[in-house]
Amino acid sequence: MAGGKLTPRQKMINLMYLIFIAMLALNMSKEVLSAFGILNTKIIESNTITDTRNQSSFEQLAQKAVDQPGQFGDKKVKVEKIRALSKDFNEYLEGIKTKVTQKFERDEAGNLPYEQMDKGDLIDRLFFSGEKLSKEGKEFLAKIQHYPAEIKAIGGSSIAESEMKKIESRFATNPVYSEKAGAKLPWMEYNYHGYPLIATITKLSQLQADIKTTESDIMSGMFQSDLVAAASLTAYQPIVVADKSVFFQGEAVTGKIILGKFDPSLQAKSVVINGSSVRAEAGQAKFSFGAGNIGEHNIAGSFNFEENGKIVALPIKGSYVVVARPKSATISADKMNVVYRGVVNPMTISFAGITADKVTASAPGLTSAGGGKYNMSPSSGNEVVINVTGTLPDGSKVSDKKSFRIKGIPGPTGTIRGETGVVKGPKSNLEISTIGAKLEDFDFEVGLNVVGFNLKVTGQPTVVVSGNKLNAQCKSVLSKAGRGDQVTISEIKTKLVGAGNYLLPRTAPVIFEIQ
């Protein structure tokens, strides 16, 4: 086209060809500009969705901080500061976008005229001064560079190292190699010098998206770290849970070992044990109450936590067994296991560690008086065996037995006027006295009735009396006795009160000396 002398017609054809190429180039440029505009719109829409999601995540974190301040309070404070930092950075970028697009009219949908935003002079004048950065350009670059560093200073160990590296990489401003220039260019020149305005606006929107993504990742990472810590086996402790709190010698110890998580930052809203509130501490609650009566007792209540504004109650279930506190040593005289015939022998029968209502005893003549107390009234024979059975908390039975010798009540001693041995007094006193009997050094309170005796005055015939008073014959014999004479009351027949015809062994005589 450039060689030789051209005819007017050829010149016209060449000119039209150039116009045609220019028109093609112009159409392609409009398509590229429109693509940048559409991409920018999509990024802005995505940013709005991310904003909503971030706000929801923060509200959850804020609620957790209210429910469990020890576990989430510090993280909530850090996230608040990071969100404030991100908000300032985002608004700064939005201010740049507003400044460089204020002269462009938006359509009814609020879209910019993308095809008219093909020049880069507005951004070039804003960020650059010749070949160097302008004041605004330096400020812009500093904002990007300082953002990750400020996040790291705020978040500290709450942000995982791997997550922090991603953030630093996302906002890196290192020089970039340019194939066109064949060398590394400063980050600002490579990304923002000489680009169409719509392309730069899109890049700024993408930078805003990076800010919101960073904010989202930080909150997700903080929740994730809690989940990882909660799931880690190092957060659990083996806890031995026995099937009961008391076992007997020779019994199998049964129970289970469970994994329990102790979190010192987790504190209950309230704790109730057996109807009473106890103080909630970090990760636990201690209780103290009276043991109660002997036997098995339940421990019931609830651990109450606040979650999402509602109280979540975790039930507490347990049990314990109360046994009698040792008060005295068990001392047994092996040869003294004796019960007496003719009297009610009180007994206490028990099994160590078993309540009285779970113990039964049986033997001839044995009756229960309740509460572990029994009465033994032996009859014939020389020995009685008491069999005892106890029911353990698990329903199993234990048994034991013990033998007791049966002995009769020892012989009593005769009495005159309630006195034993040699009783002195005038004959008139003896004539009206009652002949009785008593058991000396005997541990049982018993009633004795004298039903007969013999009266003997020295030199006089013996008088056999029925009952416990002197009869006329006794008085006749007694009238012949003088001062210093002794009257012997012997062969005293004694019966137990309430024991029918049961006669006691021979009763020792009693002597009356006349004065």
Disulfide bonds with the S-S distance in Angstrom:
none
